[in-house]
């Protein structure tokens, strides 16, 4: 199986064997191959945790809704779409902004030199993911509407071959899929700088917050420790994560250099930032109606992350 096929595979489970904890149950964590939690898992110091791998944030929130995980890591848009779908959760941590970690990719020989050139053309992206908000912001910036482009909602495993084979004119994607797609003949048309924060968020079910609070707190402590270590040791981080990500070490290093950021506590300001995004989605009818996403912010673990 090739590198891309391994990376774009579906849900898998792994990690250390489950161990009984004070709740009597392991903490069930949903993660994506790329993100702060991946480094926690790769370091292997999480007894009492079971890991479930997902391809994208919307898949994580679906698992949260189904009750198959207790906590899960996503980008900024999936919590909003999940809230609109009546999934109950709280947002318990975030990260510093990562605008360079998502981008619009086009072929160098396409003749496309600006985002305006995509008017009337096809753009692939994963619906409900962070890149969905980036598209909204790019359209606003360039005085365009969603009707000006032909959006193809494709998961990463579908978007990459569609882009490679010329079935779409552009692909909006995040790391590490972004880094994997960078090669001769492909150029970055725009990233999220000045448009979207592209933060990461840790979501938790209300039930887990009550029954497994101490376990979640320990996970957050490990998350902060692993993230700080990785930022201080970029070479070691890339060597450790490349096998976990199933990508070459040089690709991992490039993606991590622009996308790995410190974890941070959630605050009312973070809630307000998310609420602006939610209101933007509602105004464009991308979600059924307004949602109170700011009310989902839960600051109980903030001291662990300061």
C-alpha positions as CSV (number, residue, x, y, z in Angstrom):
1,X,0.0,0.0,0.0
2,X,1.4,3.4,-0.9
3,X,2.1,6.4,1.4
4,X,-1.1,8.2,0.3
5,X,-3.3,5.2,0.6
6,X,-2.0,4.6,4.1
7,X,-2.5,8.2,5.1
8,X,-6.0,8.5,3.7
9,X,-7.2,5.3,5.1
10,X,-10.4,5.2,7.2
11,X,-11.0,4.8,10.9
12,X,-8.6,2.7,12.8
13,X,-7.9,2.1,16.5
14,X,-4.7,1.6,18.3
15,X,-2.5,2.8,21.1
16,X,-1.8,1.3,24.5
17,X,-4.1,-1.3,25.9
18,X,-7.0,0.0,27.9
19,X,-6.4,0.2,31.6
20,X,-8.9,0.7,34.4
21,X,-8.9,4.2,35.8
22,X,-10.8,6.0,38.6
23,X,-13.9,6.1,36.3
24,X,-13.6,2.4,35.7
25,X,-13.4,3.0,32.0
26,X,-10.7,4.1,29.6
27,X,-10.8,7.6,28.1
28,X,-11.8,7.2,24.4
29,X,-10.0,9.7,22.3
30,X,-10.7,10.6,18.7
31,X,-7.8,12.1,16.7
32,X,-6.7,12.9,13.2
33,X,-3.3,11.9,11.9
34,X,-2.1,15.5,12.0
35,X,-2.7,17.5,15.1
36,X,-1.4,18.0,18.6
37,X,-3.0,14.8,19.9
38,X,-1.0,12.7,17.3
39,X,2.2,13.7,19.1
40,X,0.7,12.7,22.5
41,X,-0.1,9.2,21.0
42,X,3.3,8.8,19.3
43,X,5.1,9.5,22.6
44,X,3.2,6.5,24.1
45,X,2.7,7.8,27.6
46,X,-1.1,7.6,27.9
47,X,-2.1,4.6,30.0
48,X,-5.9,4.4,30.3
49,X,-6.5,5.9,26.9
50,X,-7.8,4.2,23.8
51,X,-7.3,5.9,20.4
52,X,-9.6,6.1,17.4
53,X,-8.3,7.5,14.1
54,X,-10.4,9.6,11.8
55,X,-9.8,11.2,8.4
56,X,-11.4,14.5,9.2
57,X,-13.1,16.7,11.8
58,X,-16.6,16.0,10.7
59,X,-15.9,12.3,11.2
60,X,-14.7,13.0,14.7
61,X,-17.9,14.9,15.6
62,X,-20.0,12.1,14.2
63,X,-18.3,9.7,16.5
64,X,-18.8,12.1,19.4
65,X,-22.5,12.3,18.5
66,X,-22.7,8.5,18.4
67,X,-21.1,8.2,21.8
68,X,-18.2,6.1,20.5
69,X,-15.6,8.6,21.8
70,X,-15.3,10.9,24.8
71,X,-13.1,13.6,23.4
72,X,-12.0,14.5,19.9
73,X,-9.7,17.0,18.1
74,X,-11.1,19.1,15.2
75,X,-10.6,22.4,13.3
76,X,-12.8,25.4,13.7
77,X,-15.7,24.5,11.4
78,X,-16.7,21.0,12.5
79,X,-17.9,22.0,16.0
80,X,-20.2,24.5,14.3
81,X,-21.7,22.0,11.9
82,X,-22.0,19.5,14.7
83,X,-23.8,22.0,16.9
84,X,-26.2,22.7,14.0
85,X,-26.8,19.0,13.9
86,X,-27.7,19.0,17.6
87,X,-24.6,17.2,18.8
88,X,-24.0,17.9,22.5
89,X,-20.4,18.8,23.4
90,X,-18.2,21.3,25.1
91,X,-15.1,23.0,23.8
92,X,-12.3,22.6,26.3
93,X,-9.0,23.7,24.6
94,X,-7.7,25.3,21.5
95,X,-4.4,26.3,19.9
96,X,-2.6,29.3,18.6
97,X,-3.6,30.3,15.1
98,X,-2.3,28.1,12.2
99,X,-3.3,30.1,9.1
100,X,-0.4,28.7,7.0
101,X,-1.6,25.1,7.6
102,X,-4.5,25.2,5.0
103,X,-4.3,26.4,1.4
104,X,-5.8,26.6,-2.0
105,X,-3.8,24.5,-4.5
106,X,-3.9,24.8,-8.2
107,X,-1.8,23.4,-11.1
108,X,1.0,25.7,-12.4
109,X,0.0,25.2,-16.0
110,X,-3.7,26.0,-15.3
111,X,-3.4,29.7,-16.1
112,X,-4.9,30.5,-12.7
113,X,-3.0,33.3,-11.0
114,X,-5.5,34.7,-8.5
115,X,-8.5,33.5,-6.6
116,X,-10.8,35.6,-8.9
117,X,-9.6,33.3,-11.8
118,X,-11.6,30.5,-10.1
119,X,-14.9,32.1,-11.0
120,X,-16.9,29.5,-12.9
121,X,-14.4,26.8,-12.1
122,X,-14.5,23.8,-9.8
123,X,-13.1,23.7,-6.2
124,X,-12.8,20.6,-4.1
125,X,-13.0,20.7,-0.3
126,X,-14.2,18.6,2.6
127,X,-17.6,19.9,3.7
128,X,-17.8,21.0,7.3
129,X,-14.1,21.1,7.8
130,X,-11.9,24.1,8.5
131,X,-11.3,24.7,4.8
132,X,-15.1,25.3,4.4
133,X,-14.6,28.5,6.4
134,X,-11.5,29.5,4.4
135,X,-13.6,29.3,1.2
136,X,-16.2,31.6,2.7
137,X,-13.6,34.1,3.7
138,X,-11.8,34.0,0.3
139,X,-15.2,34.6,-1.5
140,X,-15.8,37.6,0.8
141,X,-12.4,39.0,0.2
142,X,-12.7,38.9,-3.6
143,X,-16.3,40.1,-3.8
144,X,-17.6,36.7,-4.9
145,X,-20.4,34.4,-3.7
146,X,-20.7,30.7,-3.4
147,X,-22.7,30.8,-6.7
148,X,-19.6,32.0,-8.5
149,X,-17.8,28.8,-8.1
150,X,-18.6,25.1,-8.6
151,X,-17.9,23.5,-5.2
152,X,-17.3,19.8,-5.1
153,X,-17.6,18.4,-1.6
154,X,-14.9,15.6,-1.5
155,X,-13.2,14.0,1.4
156,X,-9.3,14.1,1.3
157,X,-9.2,10.6,0.0
158,X,-11.4,11.7,-2.9
159,X,-10.1,15.2,-3.3
160,X,-6.4,14.3,-4.0
161,X,-7.1,12.1,-7.0
162,X,-9.7,14.5,-8.4
163,X,-7.1,17.3,-8.2
164,X,-4.2,15.2,-9.6
165,X,-6.3,13.9,-12.5
166,X,-7.6,17.4,-13.4
167,X,-11.2,16.7,-12.4
168,X,-11.3,19.9,-10.4
169,X,-9.4,23.1,-10.9
170,X,-8.5,23.7,-7.3
171,X,-8.3,21.9,-4.0
172,X,-8.6,23.6,-0.6
173,X,-6.9,21.3,1.9
174,X,-5.0,21.2,5.2
175,X,-1.8,19.7,6.5
176,X,-0.5,17.0,6.1
177,X,-2.5,16.4,3.0
178,X,-1.4,19.9,1.9
179,X,2.3,19.0,2.3
180,X,1.9,15.7,0.5
181,X,0.3,17.4,-2.5
182,X,3.1,20.0,-2.8
183,X,5.3,18.8,-5.7
184,X,6.6,20.2,-9.0
185,X,3.6,21.5,-11.1
186,X,1.5,22.4,-8.0
187,X,1.4,25.9,-6.5
188,X,-0.2,27.5,-3.5
189,X,-2.7,30.1,-4.7
190,X,-3.6,31.3,-1.2
191,X,-3.5,30.3,2.4
192,X,-5.6,31.4,5.4
193,X,-3.2,34.2,6.5
194,X,-5.3,37.3,7.4
195,X,-8.6,35.3,6.7
196,X,-9.0,32.4,9.1
197,X,-7.3,31.4,12.3
198,X,-7.5,27.7,11.5
199,X,-7.1,26.8,15.2
200,X,-7.5,23.3,16.6
201,X,-10.1,22.5,19.2
202,X,-10.6,19.7,21.7
203,X,-14.3,18.7,22.1
204,X,-15.6,16.7,25.0
205,X,-19.0,15.1,25.7
206,X,-20.9,16.4,28.7
207,X,-21.0,12.8,30.1
208,X,-17.3,12.4,29.9
209,X,-16.7,15.8,31.6
210,X,-18.6,14.5,34.6
211,X,-17.5,10.9,34.7
212,X,-13.9,11.2,33.4
213,X,-12.9,14.7,34.5
214,X,-9.6,13.7,36.0
215,X,-8.7,11.6,33.0
216,X,-9.4,14.5,30.6
217,X,-7.3,16.8,32.8
218,X,-4.4,14.4,32.6
219,X,-4.8,14.2,28.8
220,X,-4.6,18.0,28.6
221,X,-1.5,18.0,30.7
222,X,0.1,15.5,28.4
223,X,-1.1,17.5,25.4
224,X,0.6,20.7,26.7
225,X,3.8,18.8,27.6
226,X,4.0,17.0,24.3
227,X,3.3,20.2,22.3
228,X,5.8,22.3,24.1
229,X,8.4,19.5,23.7
230,X,7.8,19.2,20.0
231,X,8.1,23.0,19.4
232,X,11.4,23.0,21.3
233,X,12.7,19.9,19.4
234,X,11.5,20.1,15.8
235,X,13.9,17.6,14.4
236,X,13.0,14.9,17.0
237,X,9.4,15.7,16.5
238,X,9.5,15.1,12.8
239,X,11.4,11.8,13.3
240,X,8.9,10.6,15.8
241,X,5.8,11.7,13.9
242,X,6.7,10.6,10.3
243,X,6.0,6.9,11.0
244,X,2.8,7.8,12.9
245,X,1.7,10.0,10.0
246,X,2.9,7.4,7.4
247,X,4.6,10.1,5.4
248,X,8.3,10.8,4.6
249,X,10.2,12.6,7.2
250,X,11.0,15.7,5.0
251,X,7.2,16.1,4.3
252,X,6.5,15.8,8.0
253,X,9.1,18.4,8.8
254,X,7.7,20.9,6.3
255,X,4.1,20.4,7.4
256,X,5.0,20.6,11.1
257,X,7.1,23.7,10.7
258,X,4.1,25.7,9.5
259,X,1.3,23.9,11.3
260,X,2.4,22.9,14.8
261,X,1.4,25.6,17.4
262,X,1.1,25.8,21.2
263,X,-2.1,24.6,22.8
264,X,-4.1,27.4,24.5
265,X,-7.0,27.7,26.9
266,X,-10.4,28.6,25.6
267,X,-11.7,32.0,26.6
268,X,-14.7,34.2,26.0
269,X,-12.7,35.8,23.1
270,X,-12.3,32.3,21.5
271,X,-16.0,31.8,21.9
272,X,-16.8,35.1,20.2
273,X,-14.4,34.2,17.4
274,X,-16.2,30.9,16.8
275,X,-19.6,32.6,17.1
276,X,-18.6,35.0,14.2
277,X,-17.8,32.0,12.1
278,X,-21.1,30.2,13.0
279,X,-23.0,33.4,12.2
280,X,-21.2,33.6,8.8
281,X,-22.2,30.0,8.0
282,X,-25.8,30.7,9.0
283,X,-26.0,33.8,6.9
284,X,-24.9,31.8,3.9
285,X,-27.4,29.0,4.7
286,X,-24.5,26.5,5.0
287,X,-26.1,25.5,8.3
288,X,-29.8,25.3,9.0
289,X,-29.9,28.3,11.3
290,X,-28.1,30.2,14.0
291,X,-26.3,28.2,16.7
292,X,-24.9,29.3,20.1
293,X,-21.4,28.0,19.7
294,X,-20.0,30.5,22.2
295,X,-22.1,28.9,24.8
296,X,-20.2,25.6,24.3
297,X,-16.9,27.0,25.5
298,X,-16.0,25.4,28.9
299,X,-13.1,27.0,30.8
300,X,-12.8,24.4,33.6
301,X,-9.4,23.2,32.5
302,X,-7.9,26.6,31.5
303,X,-5.3,26.6,34.2
304,X,-3.8,23.4,32.9
305,X,-3.1,25.1,29.6
306,X,-1.8,28.5,30.6
